[in-house]
């Protein structure tokens, strides 16, 4: 009993000494004295300049917490002398007792006001590459034991300048929340931002999903993107956007992608289907597609595309398209293809060759059609239909349309066959 008593006394004294040491460190040690040492260490390891302009605050039990004020990390040598990333505040907390036992348990890492500036130059080099010395072989370093409760970005910003594609993309009001990060366990993610780029509508988006690590595959579950598009070239104030992928798998062993089901809603258009891809030798894609619209004319008008004027303004209404498709060697083939437009049902095939001179060829057979409904209005002042973009005007389209029965005014026809050619001069039929 006496020995146990002395053991307890000794343990109590040791704990008191540890607590006293923590108090002394907290009160008398100024972590800002080590800013230069921290910056030098980061510079040696990454080849980038670290600046800690704000104060560093240090606290202990039960968390070993480090909070920094304003700071930045520079670009690699050869790039502009502007920060690769800057921030207004950053917080990192580690539980003290597990750390003493060699296990790192981190609280949610929080960064406020992060501003990332990504640049890819015309020669292909990028400022997110080149992080100092190459890491040692995986067999030389043991995997860290521990977990991170999560990562939060608040009020962030990201700018991506791609000189290869001559495009600038910017994310503002960027919020990011990454769930607990534990080795071998799923990771939840949620992010929201406002994206802008020249020539495309601005997008306000929210994305959620779950990353599930597997030995033979990378799995994404419950992925969902929703938001709105606004601005030019849209002809309406905004268009709702939704994308849902219940499950997607990247099979690392044979470089295959498998998405059994996906769904997209973009304004008045709804598409769903499946997607498979293989990247073993030549990249190839395949899948199923079902596209519907309650009103084709109005759906195109949302995008600033005026459908051709017709004698019957009610045509170009309900649309339903179904096909199995495959893309390989710059050729897209859709076969079999079924299409229902207004009161006409068609079936056939479509081939699009994306070479130096793009060419689309089709062959469709329909049941019946009233041709007069699709003729231009009799009003001579009506504007002729013009293809909406230079890219479409340059696209060569040729093919045949066949109908079991057709009417034109008072004329009834059977087994009608129409050859069509669409080029930069317009549409031609025979």
C-alpha positions in Angstrom: 0.0 0.0 0.0 2.8 2.4 0.9 4.5 1.7 -2.4 1.3 2.4 -4.3 0.9 5.6 -2.4 4.4 6.8 -3.4 3.8 5.8 -7.0 0.6 7.9 -7.1 2.5 10.8 -5.5 5.3 10.6 -8.1 2.8 10.4 -11.0 1.0 13.4 -9.6 4.2 15.3 -9.4 5.0 14.4 -13.0 1.6 15.5 -14.2 2.0 18.8 -12.2 5.4 19.4 -13.8 3.9 18.8 -17.3 1.0 21.1 -16.6 3.4 23.7 -15.2 5.6 23.4 -18.3 2.6 23.9 -20.6 1.6 27.0 -18.6 5.1 28.4 -18.8 5.3 27.8 -22.6 1.9 29.3 -23.1 2.6 32.4 -21.1 6.3 33.1 -21.7 7.1 31.7 -25.1 6.1 33.9 -28.1 5.6 31.6 -31.2 6.1 34.7 -33.4 9.8 34.5 -32.7 9.9 31.4 -34.9 8.3 32.9 -38.0 11.6 33.1 -39.8 12.6 29.6 -38.9 9.3 28.2 -40.1 9.6 30.2 -43.4 13.1 28.9 -43.9 12.1 25.3 -43.3 9.2 25.6 -45.8 11.4 27.2 -48.4 14.0 24.4 -48.1 11.4 21.7 -48.5 9.2 23.3 -51.2 11.3 25.9 -53.0 8.6 28.4 -52.3 8.5 31.5 -50.1 6.3 31.4 -47.1 5.2 34.7 -45.6 3.4 34.8 -42.2 2.3 38.5 -41.8 -0.3 38.0 -39.1 0.3 36.9 -35.5 0.8 33.2 -34.6 -1.2 32.0 -31.6 -0.3 28.9 -29.7 -2.4 27.0 -27.2 -2.2 23.6 -25.5 -4.4 21.1 -23.6 -6.5 19.3 -24.7 -5.6 20.5 -28.2 -2.2 21.6 -29.4 -3.6 24.5 -31.5 -1.8 26.7 -33.9 -3.6 29.7 -35.4 -2.1 32.1 -37.9 -3.2 35.4 -39.2 -2.7 36.6 -42.8 -0.1 34.6 -44.8 0.9 33.4 -48.2 2.9 30.8 -50.1 4.7 31.9 -53.2 5.0 30.5 -56.7 7.8 28.2 -57.8 10.9 29.7 -59.4 10.3 31.0 -62.9 6.7 32.2 -62.3 5.5 35.6 -61.4 6.3 36.9 -57.9 2.7 36.7 -56.7 1.3 34.2 -54.1 0.3 30.7 -55.2 -2.1 30.9 -52.3 -2.8 33.4 -49.6 -5.2 33.4 -46.7 -6.6 35.7 -44.0 -6.6 33.1 -41.2 -5.7 29.4 -40.7 -6.2 27.1 -37.8 -4.7 23.7 -37.0 -5.4 21.7 -33.8 -3.9 18.4 -32.8 -5.0 16.4 -29.7 -2.1 16.4 -27.3 -2.3 13.1 -25.5 -2.6 10.9 -28.6 0.3 12.8 -30.1 2.5 11.9 -27.1 1.7 8.2 -27.9 2.7 8.7 -31.6 -0.7 9.0 -33.1 -1.9 12.3 -34.7 -5.5 13.2 -34.2 -6.3 16.5 -36.0 -9.4 18.6 -35.5 -11.0 20.1 -38.6 -8.4 22.2 -40.4 -10.0 25.6 -41.2 -8.7 28.2 -43.6 -10.5 31.5 -44.0 -10.1 33.7 -47.1 -8.0 31.3 -49.1 -7.1 32.8 -52.5 -5.6 30.2 -55.0 -4.0 31.5 -58.2 -3.4 28.6 -60.6 -1.5 29.1 -63.8 -0.6 26.9 -66.7 1.7 28.5 -69.2 1.7 28.1 -72.9 4.6 25.6 -72.7 2.5 23.3 -70.4 4.3 24.0 -67.2 2.1 24.8 -64.2 2.6 26.5 -60.8 1.0 23.7 -58.9 3.9 21.4 -59.9 7.5 21.3 -58.5 7.2 21.0 -54.8 10.9 20.7 -53.9 12.8 17.4 -53.5 11.2 14.2 -54.7 9.6 12.2 -51.9 11.4 9.0 -50.7 10.2 5.6 -51.9 7.0 4.4 -50.2 8.9 1.6 -48.5 11.2 4.1 -46.7 8.4 6.1 -45.0 5.7 4.5 -42.8 2.2 5.7 -43.4 1.2 8.2 -40.7 -1.1 6.9 -38.0 -4.0 9.1 -37.1 -6.9 10.9 -38.6 -8.1 14.4 -39.6 -11.6 15.5 -38.5 -12.0 17.4 -41.7 -11.1 20.4 -43.8 -13.0 23.7 -44.2 -12.5 26.5 -46.6 -14.5 29.6 -45.8 -15.0 32.6 -48.2 -12.3 31.3 -50.6 -11.4 32.2 -54.1 -9.7 30.4 -57.0 -8.4 31.7 -60.3 -7.2 29.4 -63.0 -5.5 30.9 -66.0 -4.9 28.4 -68.7 -2.6 29.9 -71.4 -2.7 26.6 -73.4 -6.5 26.9 -73.9 -6.5 30.7 -73.7 -9.1 30.6 -70.9 -9.6 32.2 -67.5 -11.9 30.5 -64.9 -12.6 32.1 -61.6 -14.4 30.7 -58.5 -15.7 33.2 -56.0 -17.5 32.8 -52.7 -15.9 29.4 -52.5 -17.0 27.2 -49.5 -15.6 23.7 -49.0 -16.2 21.1 -46.3 -14.4 17.8 -46.3 -15.4 15.2 -43.8 -13.3 13.1 -41.5 -10.2 11.7 -43.3 -9.3 8.2 -41.9 -7.1 5.7 -43.8 -9.2 3.4 -45.9 -12.5 4.9 -44.9 -15.0 7.0 -47.1 -14.6 10.7 -47.2 -17.6 13.1 -47.6 -17.3 16.3 -49.5 -19.5 19.4 -50.0 -18.6 22.6 -51.9 -20.3 25.6 -53.3 -19.0 28.5 -55.4 -19.8 31.1 -58.1 -17.9 30.3 -61.3 -17.3 32.7 -64.2 -15.4 32.3 -67.5 -15.4 34.4 -70.7 -18.0 33.2 -73.3 -20.0 31.0 -71.0 -22.8 31.6 -68.6 -21.9 32.3 -65.0 -22.7 29.3 -62.7 -23.7 29.2 -59.1 -23.2 25.6 -58.1 -23.3 23.3 -55.1 -21.6 19.8 -55.2 -21.8 17.0 -52.8 -20.5 13.4 -52.9 -18.6 10.7 -51.2 -15.2 9.2 -52.1 -14.9 5.5 -51.2 -11.4 4.0 -51.4 -11.1 0.5 -52.7 -8.1 -1.8 -53.4 -8.9 -2.1 -57.1 -11.0 0.9 -57.8 -11.7 4.6 -57.0 -15.4 4.9 -56.2 -17.6 8.0 -56.1 -21.0 7.7 -54.5 -24.1 9.9 -54.3 -22.5 12.6 -56.4 -24.9 15.5 -57.0 -24.4 18.9 -58.6 -27.2 21.5 -58.6 -27.4 25.2 -59.2 -28.2 27.8 -61.8 -26.7 29.3 -65.0 -27.1 33.0 -65.8 -25.9 35.6 -68.2 -24.9 35.6 -71.9 -25.6 33.8 -74.2 -28.8 32.8 -72.3 -32.0 34.5 -73.3 -33.6 34.1 -69.9 -32.5 35.4 -66.4 -31.3 31.9 -65.3 -31.5 28.2 -66.1 -31.6 25.5 -63.4 -29.0 22.8 -63.7 -28.9 19.4 -62.0 -26.5 16.4 -62.3 -26.9 13.2 -60.3 -24.6 10.1 -60.4 -25.5 7.5 -57.8 -22.2 5.6 -58.3 -19.1 5.9 -60.5 -16.1 3.6 -60.5 -12.6 4.0 -61.9 -11.0 0.6 -62.2 -7.3 1.2 -61.7 -6.1 -2.2 -62.9 -7.4 -1.9 -66.4 -8.1 1.8 -66.7 -11.8 1.6 -67.1 -14.7 3.9 -66.0 -18.1 2.5 -65.2 -21.1 4.8 -64.5 -24.2 2.6 -64.5 -26.6 5.5 -64.2 -26.5 9.3 -64.5 -29.1 12.1 -64.9 -28.9 15.7 -66.1 -31.5 18.4 -66.2 -30.7 21.6 -68.0 -33.6 24.0 -68.4 -36.3 22.2 -70.4 -34.0 19.3 -71.4 -33.6 16.1 -69.3 -31.0 13.5 -70.2 -30.2 10.2 -68.5 -28.2 7.1 -69.4 -25.1 5.1 -68.6 -21.4 5.6 -69.4 -18.5 3.2 -69.8 -15.0 4.1 -71.0 -11.7 2.2 -71.5 -8.2 3.8 -71.7 -6.1 0.7 -72.3 -4.9 1.5 -75.8 -7.1 4.0 -77.7 -9.6 5.9 -75.6 -13.1 4.8 -76.3 -16.5 5.7 -74.7 -19.9 4.1 -74.9 -23.2 4.1 -73.2 -27.0 4.7 -73.4 -28.7 8.0 -73.8 -32.3 9.1 -73.3 -33.1 12.8 -74.0 -36.5 14.4 -73.5 -37.9 17.9 -73.7 -41.5 19.0 -73.1 -41.0 21.9 -75.6 -38.0 21.8 -78.0 -38.6 25.3 -79.4 -38.8 26.9 -76.0 -35.9 24.9 -74.8 -33.7 26.2 -77.6 -34.9 29.7 -77.1 -33.6 29.7 -73.5 -30.1 29.4 -75.0 -30.7 32.2 -77.4 -31.2 29.8 -80.3 -34.2 30.7 -82.4 -35.8 27.7 -84.1 -36.9 28.1 -87.7 -40.2 29.8 -88.1 -42.9 27.4 -89.2 -46.5 27.6 -90.5 -47.7 25.8 -87.4 -46.1 27.4 -84.4 -47.0 24.4 -82.3 -44.5 22.1 -84.0 -41.1 21.5 -82.5 -42.8 20.7 -79.3 -42.3 17.4 -77.3 -39.1 15.6 -78.1 -37.9 12.1 -77.0 -34.6 10.6 -78.2 -33.2 7.2 -77.2 -30.0 5.6 -78.5 -26.9 3.4 -77.8 -23.7 5.3 -78.7 -20.0 4.7 -79.0 -17.1 7.1 -79.5 -13.7 6.0 -80.7 -11.0 7.2 -83.0 -12.7 10.6 -83.5 -16.0 9.0 -84.6 -19.3 9.0 -82.7 -21.8 6.4 -83.8 -25.4 6.3 -82.5 -27.2 3.1 -83.4 -30.0 2.1 -83.0 -31.5 5.6 -82.6 -35.2 6.3 -82.1 -36.7 9.8 -82.1 -40.2 11.1 -81.4 -40.9 14.7 -82.4 -44.4 16.1 -82.2 -46.6 13.3 -83.8 -43.8 11.7 -85.8 -41.7 8.6 -84.8 -38.4 7.9 -86.5 -35.7 5.3 -86.1 -32.3 4.8 -87.7 -28.7 5.7 -87.1 -26.3 8.7 -86.9 -22.5 8.9 -87.4 -20.4 12.0 -86.6 -16.8 12.1 -87.7 -14.8 14.8 -85.9 -11.8 15.1 -88.2 -10.3 18.1 -90.0 -13.5 18.5 -91.9 -16.3 17.4 -89.5 -19.1 15.4 -91.2 -22.4 14.1 -89.8 -24.3 11.4 -91.7 -27.7 10.1 -90.8 -30.4 7.7 -92.0 -33.9 7.9 -90.4 -37.2 6.3 -91.3 -40.4 7.7 -89.9 -44.0 6.6 -89.8 -46.0 9.7 -90.8 -45.6 13.5 -91.1 -47.6 16.5 -92.2 -44.9 18.4 -94.1 -46.9 21.6 -94.5 -46.8 22.2 -90.7 -43.0 22.5 -91.0 -42.8 24.8 -94.0 -41.8 28.5 -93.6 -44.7 30.8 -92.9 -46.5 32.3 -96.0 -45.7 35.8 -94.6 -43.0 37.1 -97.0 -41.5 39.3 -94.2 -40.5 36.3 -92.1 -36.8 36.2 -91.3 -35.0 33.1 -92.8 -33.5 30.6 -90.4 -29.8 31.0 -89.9 -27.6 28.5 -88.0 -26.7 30.0 -84.7 -22.9 29.7 -84.5 -20.0 29.6 -86.8 -19.2 26.1 -85.6 -22.6 24.8 -86.6 -22.4 26.6 -90.0 -19.1 24.8 -90.6 -20.6 21.4 -89.8 -21.4 19.3 -92.8 -24.5 17.3 -92.4 -26.0 14.9 -95.0 -28.4 12.1 -94.9 -31.8 10.8 -95.8 -35.3 11.0 -94.3 -37.9 8.4 -95.2 -41.6 8.3 -94.2 -44.2 5.6 -94.6 -46.8 8.3 -95.2 -46.7 12.1 -95.7 -49.1 14.9 -96.6 -48.4 18.2 -98.2 -51.4 20.4 -98.4 -54.0 18.2 -100.1 -51.5 15.8 -101.5 -51.1 12.4 -99.8 -47.9 10.4 -100.4 -46.5 7.1 -99.4 -42.9 5.8 -99.0 -41.4 9.2 -99.3 -37.6 9.6 -99.3 -35.9 13.0 -98.8 -32.2 13.7 -99.2 -30.9 16.5 -97.0 -27.6 18.5 -97.1 -26.7 21.1 -94.5 -23.6 23.2 -95.1 -22.3 26.8 -94.8 -24.7 27.8 -97.5 -27.8 26.6 -95.6 -30.1 23.6 -95.9 -30.8 21.8 -99.2 -33.4 19.1 -99.9 -34.2 16.9 -102.9 
